[in-house]
Amino acid sequence: MSLPENSLGEALRAWRDRLTTDDVGLPATGRRRTAGLRREELASLAGISVDYLLRLEQGRARRPSRPVVASIARALRLTGDEACHLHLVAGLLPPVPGQIPQEVPPSVDRLISRWGDIPVGVFSASWTLLTWTQSWATLLGDPGARPLRERNLVRAVFAEPSAAGRSVFFPTDQTTVAFKAALVADLRLARAAYPGEKELDELIQGTARVSADFRELWATATLGSRLGGRKRIQHRLVGEIVLDSDVLKVPDHDVRIVTFTAEPGTPDAEKLDFLRATAVRTALPLRAG
């Protein structure tokens, strides 16, 4: 199926129609014949003339400048993916973000606050642990006593193998080749998304210097491996516990939400319930297996 001849204009009209004055902080001005923002309202928000916006929507102007596209994207409250699409239909390459976000967005914070009884950790795109639930600390040890640098999963897996059994987010079987390959594959995606990120470059170069496994996997250029799956953890209070791990990505903010759950009615679920009830607040070291 071919794209509409005026893809840019179609997209602009559709996004304008879905907004209200409340969405963009403008006062309502009388009855409206159609839904959405008026053309003059969007033009004012974007800092362009109404005539130029009309020509863009009608397809009489098809190559707006990058600053104009960025301004329109902000005015339309576009998501990251939508802003990329707007750049593409305007004949421009999508913008490249400068730095990996190191903040947990409020929406994710609200989400994990509801998941307090589930071990949940939120990682940045470079796999630094940013925040976690108390259940995560109870299961894997409290990361709070460690500096941010030591909460990086890539360093824990490749650069500090002797400390693997003591890591605060490191199930025993995450040393498998499959998990290492998946972690490197995801890190490669982050490198493509943030080509100018200094700290990410330092992480990659520093890990490559000390880990032959990392160098070999980085050179394979494999993508699409799975990070989740069954995880086997050795815990000093309950012994071995096998949990399902899922990795959920939040593209607009580029964080990874990692969860651990157990199938209801199983011995592993009982162990997880026991750990939850104990509410251990000190770091519980894992035993290498």
C-alpha positions as CSV (number, residue, x, y, z in Angstrom):
1,M,0.0,0.0,0.0
2,S,1.5,3.4,-1.0
3,L,1.7,6.3,1.4
4,P,-0.6,9.3,0.9
5,E,0.8,11.8,-1.6
6,N,0.8,14.4,1.1
7,S,2.0,12.4,4.1
8,L,3.3,15.5,5.9
9,G,0.0,17.4,5.6
10,E,-2.1,14.3,6.6
11,A,0.0,13.8,9.7
12,L,-0.1,17.5,10.7
13,R,-3.9,17.6,10.4
14,A,-4.4,14.4,12.3
15,W,-2.3,15.4,15.2
16,R,-3.9,18.9,15.3
17,D,-7.3,17.4,15.3
18,R,-6.6,15.2,18.3
19,L,-5.6,18.1,20.6
20,T,-7.8,20.4,22.7
21,T,-7.0,23.8,24.1
22,D,-6.8,22.2,27.5
23,D,-4.1,19.9,26.3
24,V,-1.8,22.8,25.3
25,G,-2.8,25.3,28.0
26,L,-4.9,27.7,25.9
27,P,-8.2,29.2,26.9
28,A,-11.3,27.9,25.1
29,T,-12.7,30.4,22.7
30,G,-16.4,29.8,21.9
31,R,-18.0,27.0,20.1
32,R,-16.0,25.0,17.5
33,R,-17.3,23.5,14.3
34,T,-14.7,20.8,14.4
35,A,-12.6,19.0,17.0
36,G,-9.0,19.9,17.7
37,L,-6.9,23.0,17.6
38,R,-7.5,25.7,15.2
39,R,-4.8,26.3,12.6
40,E,-4.0,29.7,14.0
41,E,-3.6,28.3,17.5
42,L,-1.1,25.7,16.4
43,A,0.8,28.2,14.4
44,S,1.1,30.5,17.4
45,L,2.3,27.7,19.6
46,A,4.9,26.6,17.0
47,G,6.1,30.2,16.2
48,I,5.3,30.0,12.5
49,S,2.8,31.9,10.3
50,V,-0.7,30.6,9.8
51,D,-0.1,30.8,6.0
52,Y,3.0,28.6,6.2
53,L,1.2,26.0,8.3
54,L,-1.7,26.0,5.8
55,R,0.8,25.4,2.9
56,L,2.4,22.5,4.9
57,E,-1.0,20.9,5.5
58,Q,-2.1,21.4,1.9
59,G,1.2,20.0,0.5
60,R,2.2,23.2,-1.2
61,A,5.3,23.3,1.2
62,R,7.0,20.0,1.7
63,R,10.4,20.7,3.1
64,P,10.3,22.6,6.4
65,S,13.5,23.2,8.2
66,R,14.7,21.1,11.1
67,P,14.0,23.9,13.7
68,V,10.5,24.4,12.3
69,V,9.8,20.6,12.5
70,A,11.1,20.5,16.1
71,S,8.9,23.4,17.1
72,I,5.8,21.9,15.5
73,A,6.6,18.6,17.3
74,R,6.7,20.3,20.6
75,A,3.5,22.3,19.9
76,L,1.7,19.1,19.0
77,R,2.9,17.3,22.1
78,L,4.3,14.5,20.0
79,T,5.8,11.4,21.5
80,G,9.4,10.4,20.6
81,D,8.2,8.0,17.9
82,E,5.8,10.5,16.5
83,A,8.4,13.2,16.3
84,C,10.7,10.8,14.4
85,H,7.9,10.1,12.0
86,L,7.3,13.9,11.5
87,H,10.9,14.4,10.6
88,L,10.8,11.5,8.2
89,V,7.7,12.7,6.3
90,A,9.3,16.1,6.2
91,G,12.3,14.6,4.4
92,L,14.7,14.9,7.4
93,L,16.6,12.4,9.5
94,P,15.2,12.0,13.0
95,P,17.0,13.9,15.7
96,V,19.7,12.0,17.6
97,P,19.4,12.3,21.4
98,G,22.5,13.5,23.2
99,Q,22.7,11.7,26.5
100,I,21.1,8.6,28.0
101,P,18.3,9.6,30.4
102,Q,19.3,9.0,34.0
103,E,16.0,9.9,35.6
104,V,13.0,7.7,36.2
105,P,9.9,9.3,34.5
106,P,7.0,10.1,36.9
107,S,4.7,7.7,35.0
108,V,7.1,4.8,35.6
109,D,7.6,5.8,39.2
110,R,3.8,5.7,39.7
111,L,3.7,2.3,38.1
112,I,6.4,0.6,40.2
113,S,4.9,2.1,43.4
114,R,1.9,0.0,42.7
115,W,4.1,-3.0,42.2
116,G,5.6,-2.9,45.7
117,D,5.2,-6.6,46.3
118,I,7.0,-7.5,43.1
119,P,10.8,-7.4,42.7
120,V,11.1,-4.6,40.2
121,G,14.2,-2.7,39.1
122,V,14.4,0.2,36.6
123,F,17.6,0.4,34.5
124,S,18.8,3.1,32.1
125,A,19.6,2.3,28.5
126,S,23.2,1.7,29.5
127,W,22.0,-0.8,32.2
128,T,22.6,1.2,35.3
129,L,20.1,0.5,38.0
130,L,18.2,3.7,38.8
131,T,15.5,2.7,41.2
132,W,14.0,-0.5,42.7
133,T,11.2,-1.8,44.9
134,Q,11.8,-3.1,48.5
135,S,10.9,-6.5,47.2
136,W,13.9,-6.2,44.8
137,A,16.2,-5.4,47.6
138,T,14.8,-8.3,49.7
139,L,15.4,-10.7,46.8
140,L,18.7,-9.5,45.5
141,G,20.2,-7.3,48.2
142,D,19.9,-3.5,48.7
143,P,21.6,-1.5,46.0
144,G,21.3,1.7,48.0
145,A,24.7,1.3,49.7
146,R,26.5,1.2,46.4
147,P,27.6,4.2,44.2
148,L,25.9,4.5,40.8
149,R,28.9,3.2,38.9
150,E,28.7,-0.1,40.8
151,R,25.0,-0.5,39.9
152,N,25.8,-1.0,36.2
153,L,24.9,-4.5,35.1
154,V,27.3,-4.6,32.2
155,R,30.3,-3.9,34.5
156,A,29.0,-6.5,36.9
157,V,28.7,-9.2,34.2
158,F,31.9,-8.6,32.3
159,A,34.3,-6.3,34.1
160,E,33.9,-7.5,37.7
161,P,33.3,-11.3,37.4
162,S,34.8,-12.0,40.8
163,A,32.1,-9.9,42.4
164,A,29.3,-11.6,40.5
165,G,28.1,-13.7,43.4
166,R,27.8,-10.5,45.5
167,S,26.1,-8.3,43.0
168,V,22.8,-6.7,44.0
169,F,21.0,-7.5,40.8
170,F,22.8,-10.5,39.5
171,P,20.9,-13.9,39.5
172,T,23.2,-16.9,39.4
173,D,22.5,-17.9,35.8
174,Q,23.0,-14.5,34.3
175,T,26.5,-15.5,33.6
176,T,25.3,-17.7,30.7
177,V,26.4,-17.1,27.2
178,A,22.8,-16.4,26.1
179,F,22.3,-13.7,28.7
180,K,25.7,-12.0,28.0
181,A,24.9,-12.0,24.3
182,A,21.5,-10.4,24.9
183,L,22.9,-7.8,27.2
184,V,25.6,-6.8,24.6
185,A,23.0,-6.8,21.8
186,D,20.8,-4.3,23.8
187,L,23.9,-2.2,24.6
188,R,24.7,-2.0,20.9
189,L,21.2,-0.6,20.3
190,A,21.9,2.1,22.9
191,R,25.2,2.9,21.3
192,A,23.4,3.4,18.0
193,A,20.8,5.7,19.6
194,Y,23.3,7.8,21.5
195,P,26.4,8.0,19.3
196,G,27.9,11.0,21.1
197,E,27.3,9.8,24.7
198,K,30.7,10.0,26.5
199,E,29.8,7.9,29.5
200,L,28.4,5.1,27.3
201,D,31.6,5.1,25.2
202,E,33.7,4.9,28.4
203,L,31.6,2.0,29.6
204,I,32.0,0.1,26.3
205,Q,35.7,0.8,25.9
206,G,36.5,0.1,29.6
207,T,34.6,-3.2,29.5
208,A,36.3,-4.2,26.3
209,R,39.7,-3.7,27.8
210,V,39.1,-6.1,30.6
211,S,36.8,-8.7,29.1
212,A,37.6,-11.0,26.2
213,D,34.0,-12.3,26.3
214,F,32.7,-8.7,25.8
215,R,35.1,-8.0,22.9
216,E,34.0,-11.2,21.2
217,L,30.3,-10.6,21.6
218,W,30.6,-6.9,20.6
219,A,32.3,-8.0,17.4
220,T,29.5,-10.4,16.4
221,A,26.9,-7.6,15.8
222,T,24.1,-9.9,16.9
223,L,20.8,-8.3,17.6
224,G,17.4,-9.4,19.0
225,S,18.5,-11.8,21.8
226,R,16.2,-12.2,24.7
227,L,17.0,-10.7,28.1
228,G,14.2,-12.2,30.1
229,G,13.3,-15.8,30.8
230,R,13.7,-18.2,33.7
231,K,16.3,-17.0,36.3
232,R,17.8,-19.1,39.0
233,I,18.8,-17.3,42.2
234,Q,20.6,-18.6,45.3
235,H,19.3,-16.8,48.4
236,R,20.7,-17.3,51.9
237,L,17.2,-17.5,53.5
238,V,15.3,-19.7,51.1
239,G,18.0,-21.5,49.1
240,E,17.4,-21.8,45.3
241,I,14.5,-19.9,43.9
242,V,13.5,-20.0,40.2
243,L,11.6,-17.0,38.9
244,D,10.3,-15.6,35.6
245,S,12.0,-12.4,34.6
246,D,10.5,-10.0,32.1
247,V,12.2,-6.9,30.6
248,L,9.8,-4.1,29.6
249,K,11.1,-1.2,27.6
250,V,9.7,2.4,27.8
251,P,10.8,3.9,24.5
252,D,9.8,7.5,25.1
253,H,12.0,7.6,28.2
254,D,14.4,4.8,27.2
255,V,14.4,2.9,30.5
256,R,14.1,-0.9,31.0
257,I,11.8,-2.2,33.7
258,V,12.9,-5.7,35.0
259,T,10.5,-7.8,37.0
260,F,10.7,-11.1,38.8
261,T,7.6,-13.2,39.4
262,A,6.7,-16.8,40.3
263,E,3.9,-19.0,39.1
264,P,1.1,-19.0,41.7
265,G,0.9,-22.2,43.8
266,T,4.5,-23.3,43.3
267,P,7.2,-23.7,45.9
268,D,9.0,-20.7,44.3
269,A,5.9,-18.6,44.8
270,E,5.9,-19.6,48.5
271,K,9.5,-18.7,48.8
272,L,8.9,-15.3,47.2
273,D,6.0,-14.7,49.6
274,F,8.2,-15.6,52.5
275,L,10.9,-13.1,51.5
276,R,8.2,-10.5,50.9
277,A,6.9,-11.0,54.4
278,T,10.3,-10.8,56.0
279,A,10.9,-7.3,54.5
280,V,14.7,-7.7,54.9
281,R,16.3,-4.3,54.7
282,T,19.9,-5.2,54.7
283,A,21.9,-6.4,51.7
284,L,21.5,-10.2,51.3
285,P,24.5,-11.6,49.4
286,L,23.9,-14.1,46.7
287,R,25.9,-17.3,46.6
288,A,27.6,-18.1,43.3
289,G,26.2,-21.3,41.7
